[in-house]
Amino acid sequence: MHIESPKNTIGKSSKDVFEFLTEPKNFEVLMPDNVDKFEVVNPDTFLFALKGMPEIALRKKEEIPNSKVVLGAASEKLPFTLTAHISETGEAQSEVYLSFEGEFNAMMAMMIKTPITNFIGTLSENMSKIG
């Protein structure tokens, strides 16, 4: 299953956006309002839970300075990645979009597609809060 957020223009350099996204504690700023729990587990991993949903732990899997940050599920039960694609569009301006890749059976994919689409949409919208 592949889902992409719309591209968002942010008034920060690609370096600033990259540095923000490589710090797990910063994802708390991007989370939707319905977050029940957010906890940094270690320098590469954080977990969160949305109301009525199980906890999800995300771990940094790959970094390409100033252009890409890949987070993956810390659990092998639900294998997926969430990738932030960053491109410089001006001196202090970047374009960012998120992509979600996961391998799920048809039933699971049907159940989670809308919530995941909404979730990455919110993360993407909240990128404007990068300070």
C-alpha positions as CSV (number, residue, x, y, z in Angstrom):
1,M,0.0,0.0,0.0
2,H,1.3,3.4,-1.0
3,I,0.0,6.7,0.3
4,E,1.4,10.2,-0.2
5,S,0.6,13.5,1.5
6,P,0.3,16.7,-0.6
7,K,3.5,18.7,-0.9
8,N,3.9,21.4,1.6
9,T,6.0,24.5,1.4
10,I,7.8,25.4,4.6
11,G,9.6,28.6,5.4
12,K,12.8,26.8,6.5
13,S,15.9,25.6,4.7
14,S,16.1,21.9,3.8
15,K,18.9,21.6,6.4
16,D,16.6,23.0,9.1
17,V,13.7,20.7,8.2
18,F,16.0,17.7,8.0
19,E,17.5,18.4,11.4
20,F,14.0,18.8,12.9
21,L,12.8,15.5,11.5
22,T,15.9,13.5,12.6
23,E,15.1,14.4,16.2
24,P,12.4,12.0,17.5
25,K,11.1,14.3,20.2
26,N,10.1,16.9,17.5
27,F,7.5,14.6,16.1
28,E,5.3,15.4,19.1
29,V,4.8,18.9,17.5
30,L,3.5,17.2,14.3
31,M,1.1,14.8,15.9
32,P,-2.7,15.1,15.5
33,D,-4.8,16.5,18.4
34,N,-6.1,13.0,19.3
35,V,-2.7,11.7,20.5
36,D,-3.2,9.8,23.8
37,K,0.5,9.0,24.3
38,F,3.9,10.2,23.0
39,E,7.2,8.9,24.3
40,V,10.8,9.0,23.1
41,V,12.2,5.6,23.7
42,N,15.8,6.2,22.7
43,P,17.7,8.6,20.3
44,D,16.3,6.8,17.2
45,T,12.9,5.7,18.4
46,F,9.6,7.1,19.6
47,L,6.2,5.6,20.2
48,F,2.7,7.2,20.1
49,A,-0.9,6.1,20.4
50,L,-3.9,7.8,18.9
51,K,-7.2,7.6,20.8
52,G,-8.7,4.1,20.2
53,M,-5.7,2.8,18.4
54,P,-2.8,0.6,19.5
55,E,0.7,2.1,20.2
56,I,3.0,2.4,17.3
57,A,6.7,2.6,17.6
58,L,8.7,4.3,14.9
59,R,12.5,4.0,14.5
60,K,14.9,5.9,12.2
61,K,15.9,3.6,9.4
62,E,17.7,5.9,6.9
63,E,18.8,9.5,6.6
64,I,20.1,11.3,3.5
65,P,21.2,14.7,4.8
66,N,18.9,17.5,3.9
67,S,16.7,15.4,1.6
68,K,15.2,12.3,3.2
69,V,14.3,10.8,6.5
70,V,12.9,7.3,6.7
71,L,11.1,6.0,9.7
72,G,10.0,2.4,10.0
73,A,7.9,0.3,12.3
74,A,9.9,-0.9,15.2
75,S,7.7,-4.1,15.2
76,E,7.8,-6.6,12.4
77,K,4.1,-7.4,12.9
78,L,3.1,-4.4,10.7
79,P,6.0,-3.7,8.3
80,F,5.8,-0.2,7.0
81,T,7.9,2.9,6.4
82,L,7.1,6.6,6.6
83,T,9.4,8.7,4.5
84,A,9.8,12.5,4.6
85,H,11.0,13.8,1.2
86,I,12.6,17.3,1.5
87,S,13.7,19.5,-1.3
88,E,15.1,23.0,-1.2
89,T,13.0,25.5,-3.2
90,G,14.7,28.8,-2.1
91,E,17.2,30.2,0.4
92,A,15.0,29.6,3.4
93,Q,12.2,27.6,1.8
94,S,11.6,23.9,1.4
95,E,9.0,21.6,-0.1
96,V,8.2,18.5,2.0
97,Y,5.9,15.5,1.4
98,L,5.4,12.3,3.3
99,S,5.0,8.8,1.8
100,F,3.8,5.7,3.5
101,E,4.7,2.2,2.3
102,G,3.3,-0.9,3.9
103,E,2.6,-4.5,3.1
104,F,-0.7,-5.6,4.4
105,N,-3.3,-8.1,3.4
106,A,-6.4,-6.8,1.6
107,M,-8.6,-6.7,4.7
108,M,-6.1,-4.9,6.8
109,A,-5.3,-2.4,4.0
110,M,-9.0,-1.6,3.7
111,M,-9.3,-1.0,7.4
112,I,-6.2,1.2,7.8
113,K,-6.1,3.2,4.5
114,T,-8.4,6.1,5.6
115,P,-6.9,6.5,9.1
116,I,-3.3,6.4,7.8
117,T,-4.2,8.8,5.0
118,N,-5.7,11.2,7.5
119,F,-2.7,10.8,9.9
120,I,0.0,11.5,7.3
121,G,-2.1,14.5,6.1
122,T,-2.1,15.9,9.6
123,L,1.6,15.3,10.0
124,S,2.2,17.1,6.7
125,E,0.0,20.1,7.6
126,N,1.7,20.4,10.9
127,M,5.1,20.8,9.2
128,S,4.3,24.5,9.1
129,K,4.9,24.4,12.9
130,I,8.6,23.6,12.5
131,G,10.2,26.4,14.5
